[in-house]
């Protein structure tokens, strides 16, 4: 087992609690599934949002998923870089898994796929 950081991102259509929570839940579910990770092996999850997403914390939605109630989840605001993608939630999951760095599956969904074209 090794501590690994797995990245991902997703875009949302609107700045609403429902849209943010649904997107965060879908992103984390897809990322864990793609890497065969159980929440028990997750050490921490860090979310960032672009400045135009203010209706909810992504962690608030993810905390409602089974086995996430006691995990350390953290939200922060993404740097506001000119010309950067809008309405975007990014995530960094730190987990103990038996995969090498090149075996990790980073998950980029929606328009966020444009952030990492090298992963297609």
KAJOZI-V325595 format. One record per residue. N is the residue number from 0. PHI is phi in degrees with one decimal (999 if undefined). PSI is psi in radians with two decimals (NA if undefined). OMEGA is omega in degrees with one decimal (999 if undefined). Layout:
N;PHI;PSI;OMEGA
N;PHI;PSI;OMEGA
This chain:
0;999;2.50;176.8
1;-141.4;2.58;175.3
2;-75.0;2.17;-179.7
3;-126.4;2.61;172.8
4;-105.1;2.17;179.3
5;-115.9;2.27;-175.0
6;-104.4;2.76;174.6
7;-167.3;2.96;178.2
8;-161.2;2.74;177.7
9;-151.3;2.62;174.7
10;-105.2;2.72;177.3
11;-121.4;2.70;-178.0
12;-79.1;-0.54;-175.2
13;-146.1;2.79;178.1
14;-88.5;1.38;177.4
15;-136.7;2.70;178.9
16;-57.7;-0.79;-178.3
17;-60.3;-0.82;-178.6
18;-64.0;-0.74;-179.3
19;-67.2;-0.82;-179.2
20;-65.2;-0.77;179.4
21;-62.0;-0.76;-179.6
22;-64.4;-0.77;-179.3
23;-64.2;-0.73;178.7
24;-64.3;-0.76;179.6
25;-64.5;-0.78;-179.5
26;-60.0;-0.87;-176.3
27;-68.1;-0.64;178.2
28;-64.4;-0.78;178.9
29;-65.7;-0.72;-179.0
30;-65.3;-0.78;179.0
31;-65.8;-0.73;179.9
32;-64.2;-0.80;-178.1
33;-62.2;-0.48;-178.4
34;-107.6;0.12;-179.9
35;52.3;0.89;-178.6
36;-108.1;2.32;173.2
37;-97.6;2.51;180.0
38;-52.4;-0.46;179.1
39;-62.8;-0.39;-179.3
40;-96.1;-0.01;180.0
41;-84.4;2.26;177.9
42;-88.7;-0.66;-179.4
43;-167.6;2.73;177.0
44;-131.1;2.23;179.1
45;-116.5;2.15;177.1
46;-107.8;2.54;167.9
47;-131.3;2.61;178.8
48;-128.5;2.63;172.8
49;-70.1;2.80;-171.9
50;-64.8;-0.27;-179.3
51;-85.7;-0.03;176.4
52;-104.9;1.76;-173.9
53;-126.0;-0.01;-173.5
54;-80.3;-0.36;-177.5
55;-165.9;2.80;172.0
56;-89.1;2.28;176.3
57;-55.9;-0.67;180.0
58;-59.1;-0.55;178.4
59;-60.6;-0.66;177.8
60;-75.6;-0.72;-177.9
61;-68.2;-0.58;179.3
62;-60.5;-0.37;179.6
63;-80.6;-0.22;178.6
64;-72.5;2.66;177.2
65;-58.1;2.41;176.5
66;71.9;0.20;178.8
67;-109.0;-0.01;-175.1
68;-62.9;-0.55;-174.5
69;-109.6;0.05;178.9
70;-76.4;2.53;173.5
71;-72.2;1.99;177.7
72;-118.4;2.41;-174.7
73;-135.8;2.39;176.8
74;-115.0;2.53;176.0
75;-149.2;2.86;177.7
76;-92.7;2.35;177.9
77;-67.8;2.60;173.4
78;-58.1;2.47;179.8
79;-92.6;1.49;-178.3
80;-93.0;2.30;-178.9
81;-55.2;2.25;177.6
82;82.0;0.08;-178.3
83;-78.7;2.88;-179.1
84;-61.7;2.46;-179.8
85;-103.3;2.85;179.1
86;48.5;0.90;-174.9
87;-122.5;2.34;173.1
88;-109.5;2.22;176.1
89;-112.8;2.71;-179.7
90;-141.6;2.57;170.4
91;-128.3;2.03;178.0
92;-103.6;2.21;175.8
93;-104.4;2.06;-174.7
94;-143.3;2.65;172.6
95;-88.3;1.97;-179.7
96;-142.4;2.79;178.9
97;-94.9;1.04;176.8
98;-135.8;2.53;174.4
99;-79.2;2.94;-178.6
100;-57.9;-0.69;-177.6
101;-76.1;-0.20;177.9
102;-90.7;-0.18;-178.2
103;-67.7;2.54;178.7
104;-112.8;1.76;176.2
105;-80.5;2.42;-170.1
106;-116.9;2.03;178.3
107;-122.2;2.12;-172.6
108;-120.5;2.75;-179.9
109;62.8;-2.55;179.1
110;-65.8;-0.29;179.5
111;-65.2;-0.25;175.1
112;-56.9;-0.50;179.9
113;-66.3;-0.35;-179.9
114;-70.0;-0.50;-177.2
115;-135.6;1.19;179.2
116;-63.6;-0.34;178.9
117;-69.0;-0.23;-178.0
118;-92.4;-0.10;-179.8
119;-73.9;NA;999
